[in-house]
Amino acid sequence: MSDFRAIDKEFDKKYIWHPYTSMLNPLPSYGVTHTDQNKLYLDTGEVLIDGMASWWSAIHGYNHPKLVSAITQQAQTMSHVMFGGITHAPAVELCKKLVAITPEPLNRVFLADSGSVSVEVAIKMALQYWISKGNTQKNKLMTAQKGYHGDTFAAMSVCDPVNSMHSMYQGFLPEHVFVNAPRAKFGGPVDLAELEQLEQAFHTHHREVAAFIIEPIVQNAGGMNFYNPTYLAKLRELCDKYDVLLILDEIATGFGRTGKLFACEHANISPDIMCIGKALTGGTMTLSATLTTEKVAIGISEGEAGVLMHGPTFMGNPLACAVANASIDLLIETNWQQQITRINQAMSTLKRCEALDEVTNVRTLGAIGVVEIDKNVDVAKIQRFFVEQGIWIRPFGKLIYIMPPYITPTEDIERLANAIYQAIEQQQY
């Protein structure tokens, strides 16, 4: 059903601060009246194929009846109740599901309300674990360049130091240990030299490092870097050897996006702490979770504080938990592996972009397709072109990429790929 209320775009432009845009010369905002399956409907009449899954979250598309039903039924009984001293069936059911589908030995679940907050919680867990053990020297994190973990302060401090906001907030952000971004590519040869460099970093810094945090297999908003699973396996080995916790940020990669239910499965490893979000509710509302092991949870609980020092107001929100349960069930019931394989095959259309002089790299993995060009895109210009072609893609930096809903028909994937080719060929960026 359409939302027929007129959208006051002048008010929006003047008073509403959209993400990553200026209040002096804001990027255009397109008015959406309603959504359906993998389509966005604009107030100006255009129907757009969504190539972004609303920042990678709407894996089942929009308005799926099972998700809508879960929300409406839960809203009729209990939309929210505090989680302090109270529990409820939707949260318990969700945590059972998460323990069942995530790699062992992850079996303790902390529910939060956004991906960035789940990273904050993971960092707190790691630091508080060592404090509880009486080790106050382990007060830093180690991470790889090209990473992105969110825009809140602790999460921002482990994002790529060059391409994030480090310089702007220098002196406010904690200073952590950065290693080179993984170089060996997914599907390519192992780089033994980089694994040796990684071990050297652990040897040098392990006494001060509480945890290593990384996005498994795909470093997303920091550069769409698809790296070799051997790097991840080596990380697990080094964390065990040097007594460092491993935090995996599966917020963007979880729930099938890379071709595995969780990306760490490509390396057959499990972290000490895992962050999930985005697709957790099928893109319907905000919810995240931080999972950890009994070792970490009990270690924190045996410390002086005795508790994890965090408690969001909307932690365990019943509405969000109910729709997350429905989304997980829907993912498992449908043949998501077949969907991802089909999308990946359709993304082979992107390969024709390699013939264009401006293109430096084309890469795909699971339901992710990336075309990298030789200069930063003009976001306003290229989005205007894409809307004219009937598609929705929001590039960043030198990357024009798609991460569509899993239900997207093959012909729509091909339309997305062809529009990217045309945008580059016609210099519409």
C-alpha positions in Angstrom: 0.0 0.0 0.0 1.3 3.4 -0.9 1.9 6.2 1.6 0.0 9.0 -0.3 1.0 11.7 2.1 3.0 14.4 0.2 6.7 14.4 1.1 7.8 18.0 1.9 11.2 17.8 0.2 12.0 21.5 0.9 11.7 20.9 4.6 13.7 17.7 4.3 16.5 19.5 2.4 16.6 22.4 4.8 16.2 20.8 8.2 16.8 17.0 8.0 20.4 15.9 8.3 20.8 12.7 6.2 23.8 10.3 6.7 27.1 11.4 5.1 25.8 14.6 3.6 26.3 18.3 4.1 23.7 20.8 5.4 25.2 23.4 3.1 24.9 21.4 -0.1 23.0 18.2 0.7 22.9 15.3 -1.6 19.5 14.8 -3.2 17.0 12.7 -1.3 14.5 10.7 -3.3 11.0 10.3 -1.9 9.8 6.7 -1.4 6.1 6.2 -1.0 6.2 2.4 -0.6 8.1 -0.8 -1.2 7.3 -4.2 -2.5 9.5 -7.3 -2.9 12.8 -5.9 -4.5 11.3 -2.5 -5.6 11.2 1.0 -4.3 8.4 3.3 -5.5 9.1 7.0 -5.7 6.7 9.8 -5.2 7.6 11.0 -8.7 6.3 7.8 -10.3 9.6 5.9 -10.9 9.8 2.2 -9.8 13.4 1.3 -8.9 15.1 -2.1 -8.6 16.8 -2.0 -5.2 20.5 -3.0 -5.6 21.3 -2.2 -2.0 18.8 -4.2 0.1 18.6 -1.0 2.3 22.2 -1.1 3.3 22.4 -4.9 3.0 19.6 -5.7 5.5 16.4 -6.5 3.5 17.5 -10.0 2.4 13.9 -11.2 1.9 12.9 -8.0 0.0 10.2 -5.8 1.3 6.8 -6.4 2.9 7.2 -10.1 3.1 3.9 -11.4 4.5 5.6 -13.6 7.2 7.6 -10.7 8.5 4.7 -8.3 8.4 2.6 -10.9 10.3 5.2 -11.4 12.9 5.3 -7.7 13.6 1.6 -7.1 13.7 0.8 -10.1 15.9 3.5 -9.1 18.4 2.4 -5.5 18.4 -1.1 -6.6 19.5 0.3 -8.2 22.7 3.5 -6.4 23.7 5.6 -4.0 21.6 8.2 -3.4 24.3 9.2 -4.1 27.9 12.4 -3.5 29.7 14.8 -6.4 29.6 16.3 -5.7 33.1 14.8 -8.3 35.4 12.2 -9.3 32.8 12.3 -11.9 30.0 9.8 -12.9 27.3 9.3 -15.6 24.7 10.4 -13.7 21.5 13.8 -13.0 23.1 14.3 -16.5 24.4 13.3 -18.1 21.1 15.6 -15.8 19.2 18.6 -16.5 21.4 17.9 -20.3 21.1 17.9 -19.8 17.3 21.1 -17.8 17.3 23.0 -20.3 19.4 21.8 -23.1 17.1 22.9 -21.5 13.8 26.1 -19.8 14.8 29.4 -21.8 15.1 30.2 -23.5 18.3 31.2 -22.7 21.0 29.3 -19.4 20.8 26.5 -19.9 23.4 26.0 -16.7 25.3 23.9 -13.9 23.7 23.7 -10.2 24.4 20.9 -8.4 22.5 21.5 -4.8 21.5 19.8 -2.3 19.2 22.2 -1.6 16.3 25.3 -3.1 14.7 27.5 -0.3 16.0 26.3 -1.0 19.5 27.0 -4.7 19.1 30.6 -3.8 18.3 30.8 -1.5 21.4 29.5 -4.4 23.5 32.1 -6.8 21.9 34.9 -4.4 22.7 33.6 -4.0 26.3 33.4 -7.8 26.6 37.0 -8.2 25.5 38.4 -5.4 27.8 36.3 -6.4 30.8 37.3 -10.1 30.3 41.0 -9.3 30.9 40.2 -6.8 33.7 38.3 -9.6 35.4 41.3 -11.8 35.0 43.4 -9.2 36.7 45.3 -8.3 33.6 45.1 -4.5 33.0 47.9 -4.4 30.5 45.6 -5.8 27.8 43.9 -2.5 27.1 44.2 -2.2 23.3 42.7 -3.8 20.2 44.5 -5.0 17.1 42.8 -4.8 13.7 43.4 -4.6 10.0 43.4 -1.5 7.8 40.4 -1.2 5.4 38.0 -2.2 8.2 34.7 -0.6 9.1 32.8 -1.4 12.3 30.4 1.5 12.8 30.2 5.2 13.6 30.1 5.2 17.4 33.3 6.1 19.2 34.8 2.7 20.2 33.7 1.2 16.9 35.1 4.1 15.0 38.5 3.7 16.7 39.0 0.4 14.9 37.9 1.5 11.5 40.5 2.2 8.8 42.7 5.0 10.1 43.1 6.6 6.7 39.6 6.4 5.1 37.5 7.0 8.2 37.2 9.8 10.8 40.4 9.1 12.8 42.2 12.4 11.8 39.1 14.5 12.7 38.8 12.9 16.1 42.5 12.5 16.9 43.0 12.9 20.6 39.5 11.7 21.4 39.6 8.2 20.0 41.5 5.4 21.7 44.7 4.5 19.8 44.9 0.8 18.8 47.3 -1.4 16.9 46.7 -1.6 13.1 48.2 -4.2 10.8 48.1 -4.2 7.0 44.8 -5.1 5.3 44.7 -8.7 4.0 46.3 -8.8 0.6 45.8 -12.4 -0.6 42.5 -12.5 -2.5 39.6 -14.8 -2.0 40.1 -17.7 -4.4 43.7 -16.8 -5.0 47.1 -18.1 -3.7 48.1 -17.8 -0.1 50.5 -15.0 0.8 52.9 -16.6 3.2 54.8 -13.3 3.7 51.7 -11.5 5.0 51.0 -14.3 7.4 54.5 -14.0 8.7 54.0 -10.3 9.1 50.8 -10.9 11.0 52.5 -13.2 13.4 55.2 -10.7 13.9 52.6 -8.1 14.9 51.1 -10.6 17.4 54.6 -11.3 18.8 55.3 -7.6 19.3 51.9 -6.5 20.7 50.2 -9.4 22.3 50.9 -8.3 25.8 48.9 -5.1 25.3 46.2 -6.5 23.0 42.9 -7.7 24.4 41.4 -8.8 21.1 41.8 -8.7 17.3 38.6 -7.5 15.5 38.0 -8.0 11.8 35.2 -8.5 9.3 35.5 -12.1 8.1 36.3 -12.7 4.4 34.8 -9.3 3.2 36.0 -6.0 4.6 32.9 -4.1 3.5 32.5 -0.3 3.8 36.2 0.2 4.2 37.0 -1.0 0.7 35.0 -4.1 -0.3 38.2 -6.2 0.1 37.5 -9.9 -0.4 40.4 -11.8 1.2 41.7 -15.3 1.5 40.2 -17.6 4.2 43.7 -18.7 5.1 44.2 -15.2 6.6 41.2 -15.8 8.9 42.4 -19.3 9.9 45.8 -17.9 10.7 44.2 -15.2 12.9 42.4 -17.9 14.9 45.7 -19.8 15.3 47.6 -16.7 16.4 44.9 -15.6 18.9 45.1 -19.0 20.5 48.9 -19.0 20.5 49.3 -15.5 21.9 46.3 -15.4 24.3 44.3 -12.8 22.4 40.5 -12.9 21.9 39.1 -12.9 18.4 36.1 -10.7 17.6 34.4 -11.2 14.2 32.2 -8.5 12.9 29.5 -10.5 10.9 27.1 -7.6 10.8 27.3 -7.2 7.0 28.5 -10.7 6.1 26.1 -12.8 8.3 23.0 -14.6 7.2 24.2 -15.9 3.9 25.5 -12.8 2.1 28.9 -14.4 1.2 27.6 -17.8 0.3 28.0 -19.2 3.8 25.5 -18.7 6.6 28.3 -16.8 8.4 31.5 -15.8 6.6 33.8 -17.3 9.2 32.6 -20.7 7.9 34.7 -20.2 4.8 37.8 -20.7 7.1 36.1 -23.3 9.3 36.8 -21.3 12.4 34.8 -19.7 15.2 35.5 -16.5 17.1 35.4 -15.8 20.8 33.0 -13.0 20.2 30.7 -12.4 17.2 28.7 -9.3 16.2 25.5 -9.6 14.1 22.9 -7.1 12.9 21.6 -5.7 9.6 19.9 -8.8 8.1 18.9 -10.1 11.6 15.4 -8.8 11.3 15.2 -9.0 7.5 15.6 -5.3 7.2 12.4 -4.4 9.0 13.8 -2.7 12.2 16.9 -2.3 14.2 18.3 -5.1 16.2 21.7 -6.6 16.8 23.4 -9.3 19.0 26.8 -10.0 20.4 27.5 -13.6 21.0 30.3 -15.0 23.0 31.6 -18.2 24.6 31.1 -19.6 28.1 34.8 -18.9 28.8 34.4 -15.1 28.1 30.9 -14.8 29.8 32.0 -16.7 32.9 35.3 -14.9 33.0 33.6 -11.5 33.0 31.1 -12.6 35.6 33.8 -13.8 38.0 35.4 -10.4 38.0 35.1 -7.6 40.5 32.1 -6.0 38.6 30.4 -9.3 38.3 28.3 -8.1 35.4 28.8 -6.8 31.8 28.6 -3.1 32.1 26.0 -2.4 29.4 22.2 -2.2 29.1 20.4 -0.5 26.2 16.9 0.7 26.8 15.5 -1.3 23.9 17.6 -4.4 24.5 15.6 -7.5 23.7 12.7 -5.4 22.1 9.9 -7.9 21.6 8.8 -6.5 18.3 12.3 -6.8 16.9 12.9 -10.2 18.4 9.6 -11.5 16.9 10.4 -10.4 13.4 14.0 -11.7 13.7 12.6 -15.1 14.6 10.4 -15.0 11.5 13.3 -13.8 9.3 15.6 -16.6 10.5 12.9 -19.2 10.0 12.2 -17.8 6.5 15.9 -17.9 5.6 16.3 -21.5 6.7 13.0 -22.6 5.1 13.9 -21.2 1.7 16.8 -22.5 -0.3 19.0 -19.5 0.4 22.1 -21.2 -0.9 20.5 -21.7 -4.2 19.4 -18.1 -4.2 22.9 -16.9 -3.5 24.4 -19.1 -6.2 21.8 -17.8 -8.7 22.5 -14.2 -7.9 26.3 -14.8 -8.0 26.0 -16.3 -11.5 23.8 -13.4 -12.7 26.4 -11.0 -11.4 28.8 -12.4 -14.0 27.3 -9.7 -16.2 29.4 -7.3 -14.3 32.5 -8.8 -15.9 31.9 -6.9 -19.1 32.8 -3.7 -17.1 36.4 -5.0 -17.2 36.7 -3.9 -20.8 36.2 -0.2 -19.8 39.4 1.8 -19.3 38.2 3.4 -16.2 37.6 0.1 -14.4 40.5 -1.2 -12.2 38.8 -4.3 -10.8 35.6 -6.3 -10.9 34.9 -8.9 -8.1 32.0 -10.9 -6.9 31.4 -13.2 -3.9 28.1 -14.6 -2.9 25.5 -11.9 -3.3 28.0 -9.1 -3.5 29.2 -7.5 -6.7 31.8 -4.7 -6.9 33.1 -2.6 -9.7 36.1 -0.5 -8.8 37.0 2.5 -10.9 40.0 4.9 -11.1 38.5 7.9 -9.3 35.9 8.8 -6.7 32.3 8.9 -8.0 30.1 12.0 -7.9 27.3 10.4 -5.9 24.6 12.9 -6.9 25.4 12.6 -10.6 25.6 8.8 -10.7 22.5 8.3 -8.6 20.5 10.6 -10.8 21.6 8.5 -13.8 20.7 5.3 -12.0 17.2 6.5 -11.1 16.6 7.4 -14.7 17.5 3.8 -15.5 15.0 2.5 -12.9 17.5 1.2 -10.4 18.8 2.2 -6.9 22.5 1.9 -6.2 24.4 4.1 -3.8 28.2 3.9 -4.5 31.0 5.3 -2.3 34.5 6.3 -3.0 35.7 4.5 -6.1 33.4 1.6 -5.6 30.1 0.9 -7.4 28.6 -2.1 -5.8 25.4 -4.1 -5.4 24.2 -6.2 -2.5 20.6 -6.9 -3.5 17.8 -8.8 -1.7 18.1 -12.5 -2.1 14.7 -12.7 -3.9 15.8 -10.4 -6.7 15.0 -12.0 -10.1 17.9 -12.8 -12.4 16.8 -10.3 -15.0 16.8 -7.5 -12.4 20.4 -8.5 -11.4 21.3 -8.2 -15.0 19.6 -4.8 -15.3 21.6 -3.6 -12.3 24.9 -4.8 -13.8 24.1 -3.3 -17.2 23.2 0.1 -15.6 26.6 0.1 -13.9 28.3 -0.6 -17.3 26.3 2.3 -18.9 27.1 4.7 -16.1 30.8 4.2 -16.5 30.8 4.0 -20.3 28.8 7.2 -20.6 30.9 9.0 -17.9 27.9 9.5 -15.7 29.9 9.5 -12.5 
